[in-house]
């Protein structure tokens, strides 16, 4: 890549050749690659065939005005950075340009040329942040299933409000929610909205790292700390310094690790494994778990003092079943997404399918719903997704209210009917794994197994 390719590319547009030459000469010596145009039409054509980091555009030009050019350029390239220039200091004109999409407005004559690079860089940075926020919203859609911040679920709206509220502070956050509800995305959103957003975000799944390696992975290690440790290793705490570290499934850690983590929270410093040097840290810690924290503390699998250190600000993400009113919009979004990826016309959902989707318990949350929809689109040969396109387990395990079966008889019989469907659903979902099924039901394995016997399952 040539040096020219790495320079910030600027298009300067003005019908006054002296102004154009002045900008070209000044900006060229200030690390910019400058292209010039002396008419709006020329600028529009240049933007169609080239990519510019920013466009400096004069308003008052003959034939086609700068305002017309601004509209055309932004219609064709919505994220283009455009800074307007005018000899007329008209507040209404400034407002009009900003509403159309201009990033800044510079008034001629320009007394201090030194301000131009600063304003160009500032405008480019602001647009980059907006692009990043758009991508972040796409990530939120992908992982939480909500196609807009205006969820129909009061619980989900409350989550979004708490995420936005805490983001600007360095407060430690504890996120709870079932697997597949989007805890990591919530943590990532907090980071992106914080003043640490240009620093590292490091996500660690504590349950995926063997207990014997977790400490060295996070704290790092010094040579000779154990057999085979021949070199110094920088841990993830140090790698995320000045940024945010996300500790997912924190309840799966050992008691010894929890003691060390508590010290990090209290003193903002660490020691590498096998080392004696104190290393100061400046980072934000966000932790998460899919476990019942009261139960974990009661059974002494998680330290109470550590929990209170982590749970300064809590966010509880509802399961998909708890916000079933969002299922239609979530489904519509993913159907359109899959159809676009597959080169198909988006399908509609039959009323029967929508009823099934809205009444399913969704133990796998968004992940399960997305997989069901992808499978349904592949299986559908018509414009409408019907019951035949859904996985069989989804039809077989429907609650009576969804399938039209009456819940007759006494209370215990009705409860047994419900439990039979519910437990069978969990068994199907986990491919017969009793331990995992019990975990989804949030009951002990012994209780789950006993209930299966009682229900003759």
HELIX and SHEET records of a PDB file:
HELIX    1   1 UNK A    3  UNK A    6  1                                   4    
HELIX    2   2 UNK A   17  UNK A   28  1                                  12    
HELIX    3   3 UNK A   40  UNK A   49  1                                  10    
HELIX    4   4 UNK A   66  UNK A   76  1                                  11    
HELIX    5   5 UNK A   91  UNK A  100  1                                  10    
HELIX    6   6 UNK A  114  UNK A  144  1                                  31    
HELIX    7   7 UNK A  154  UNK A  167  1                                  14    
HELIX    8   8 UNK A  183  UNK A  192  1                                  10    
HELIX    9   9 UNK A  206  UNK A  208  5                                   3    
HELIX   10  10 UNK A  211  UNK A  219  1                                   9    
HELIX   11  11 UNK A  236  UNK A  239  1                                   4    
HELIX   12  12 UNK A  250  UNK A  252  5                                   3    
HELIX   13  13 UNK A  255  UNK A  267  1                                  13    
HELIX   14  14 UNK A  293  UNK A  298  1                                   6    
HELIX   15  15 UNK A  304  UNK A  310  1                                   7    
HELIX   16  16 UNK A  321  UNK A  326  5                                   6    
HELIX   17  17 UNK A  327  UNK A  342  1                                  16    
HELIX   18  18 UNK A  351  UNK A  359  1                                   9    
HELIX   19  19 UNK A  365  UNK A  379  1                                  15    
HELIX   20  20 UNK A  387  UNK A  389  5                                   3    
HELIX   21  21 UNK A  392  UNK A  396  1                                   5    
HELIX   22  22 UNK A  400  UNK A  403  1                                   4    
HELIX   23  23 UNK A  411  UNK A  429  1                                  19    
HELIX   24  24 UNK A  434  UNK A  441  1                                   8    
HELIX   25  25 UNK A  445  UNK A  454  1                                  10    
SHEET    1   A 5 UNK A  32  UNK A  37  0                                        
SHEET    2   A 5 UNK A   8  UNK A  13  1                                        
SHEET    3   A 5 UNK A  54  UNK A  58  1                                        
SHEET    4   A 5 UNK A  82  UNK A  86  1                                        
SHEET    5   A 5 UNK A 104  UNK A 107  1                                        
SHEET    1   B 5 UNK A 201  UNK A 205  0                                        
SHEET    2   B 5 UNK A 244  UNK A 248  1                                        
SHEET    3   B 5 UNK A 284  UNK A 289  1                                        
SHEET    4   B 5 UNK A 173  UNK A 176  1                                        
SHEET    5   B 5 UNK A 313  UNK A 316  1                                        
SHEET    1   C 2 UNK A 269  UNK A 270  0                                        
SHEET    2   C 2 UNK A 279  UNK A 280 -1                                        
SHEET    1   D 2 UNK A 348  UNK A 349  0                                        
SHEET    2   D 2 UNK A 384  UNK A 385  1                                        
END                                                                             
